[in-house]
Amino acid sequence: MTSPENQSTHDAETDPRNDDIKIYVNGDIVPKDQAVVSVYDSGFMLGDGMWEGMRLYDGEWAFFDDHMDRLFNSCKAVSLDIGHGREEIRDILNRTAAANGMITDAHCRLMITRGRKAKPFQHPALSKWGPTVVAIVEHSRPATGLLDRGIRLATVPQVRGLPHSQNPKFNSHSKLNCVIACLQAEQAGADEGLMLDPNGFVNTTNACNFFIVRGGEVWTSTGDYCMNGVTRQKVIDLCRANGIPVFEKNYSLYEAYGADEAFLTGTFGAQTPVAEIDGKPIGAGRGAGPMTQRIRALYKDLVAQNVAEQRAARG
Ligand SMILES: Cc1ncc(COP(=O)(O)O)c(C=O)c1O
């Protein structure tokens, strides 16, 4: 049954300014109610597109290069010509943020699809007018209550699959696989779905990457079946740089249920503590434990450092 108190890692403080934001659509920055794409768009029709979520801190998009590496790699892999260079993308995002008077605490969803099709069928060559480029930038502060309460996970039957089905590293417009997992979690009374890999090992959640802490060690999945999350990699790098033992390895629900702490990672929420998995409390069963808090603090500093470096590099 769906809990009346369902929450998600993408909960943000309600901000009425988002009702009137301006959105970038194919070269124009227009009011939200005029920001539309064609029903023939390949993104709408087929989920044929890629996206990136990024956060704006003090006028800079944190880890911009990492996000662009993933986006350009993904688009190349599906022969989707973005039609813009990295600096043009940065300019699009900056102009959209500026049009909305945003400098910090903003989150963007940059979407690139193969574009408008001549006919309502699948063949990529039918996308004669493309790409479609949209940037939604919203005022955004992750809801703070989640840090105290933690998120509830339920293990779901839906898996993130093998690279030769739909590679789980694609941040594709079609999120149906993840949406099904999220529905299954909701039906189990949880907030987010914990997805296993095709071999039954703990993998990832429907919207974030997943970590556990056991005996002072930080564990996450091998990375073979999950999104190559920018935040995931930053957490691994931070652990290595700060003498925290970190392992990308196979482990099962047995180890996850018995973890001292667990947390999710993603651009939106940084590190979100997990309160329970399948009704079993993790650690103290509420907010962030000591390792999660330590990693959160290290990550916050890393964001500040990255933002300062970007600003210095661009004068
Ligand atoms: C399925 C999934 N896993 C993990 C992530 C987190 O990735 P990142 O840390 O790059 O935001 C995302 C975000 O797009 C996602 O969709």
The ligand as an SDF file (V2000), in Angstrom:
LIG
                    3D

 16 16  0  0  0  0  0  0  0  0999 V2000
   19.3580    5.7360  -12.1790 C   0  0  0  0  0  0  0  0  0  0  0  0
   20.2710    6.7950  -11.6530 C   0  0  0  0  0  0  0  0  0  0  0  0
   21.2610    6.4340  -10.8220 N   0  0  0  0  0  0  0  0  0  0  0  0
   22.1000    7.3590  -10.3080 C   0  0  0  0  0  0  0  0  0  0  0  0
   21.9930    8.6930  -10.6360 C   0  0  0  0  0  0  0  0  0  0  0  0
   22.9390    9.6920   -9.9970 C   0  0  0  0  0  0  0  0  0  0  0  0
   23.8680   10.1870  -10.8980 O   0  0  0  0  0  0  0  0  0  0  0  0
   24.6510   11.5370  -10.5920 P   0  0  0  0  0  0  0  0  0  0  0  0
   25.4280   11.3120   -9.3390 O   0  0  0  0  0  0  0  0  0  0  0  0
   25.5160   11.7310  -11.7780 O   0  0  0  0  0  0  0  0  0  0  0  0
   23.6310   12.6010  -10.4230 O   0  0  0  0  0  0  0  0  0  0  0  0
   21.0010    9.1020  -11.5240 C   0  0  0  0  0  0  0  0  0  0  0  0
   20.8960   10.5150  -11.9230 C   0  0  0  0  0  0  0  0  0  0  0  0
   20.6790   10.8480  -13.0400 O   0  0  0  0  0  0  0  0  0  0  0  0
   20.1210    8.1270  -12.0530 C   0  0  0  0  0  0  0  0  0  0  0  0
   19.1540    8.4650  -12.9200 O   0  0  0  0  0  0  0  0  0  0  0  0
  1  2  1  0
  2  3  1  0
  2 15  2  0
  3  4  2  0
  4  5  1  0
  5  6  1  0
  5 12  2  0
  6  7  1  0
  7  8  1  0
  8  9  2  0
  8 10  1  0
  8 11  1  0
 12 13  1  0
 12 15  1  0
 13 14  2  0
 15 16  1  0
M  END
$$$$
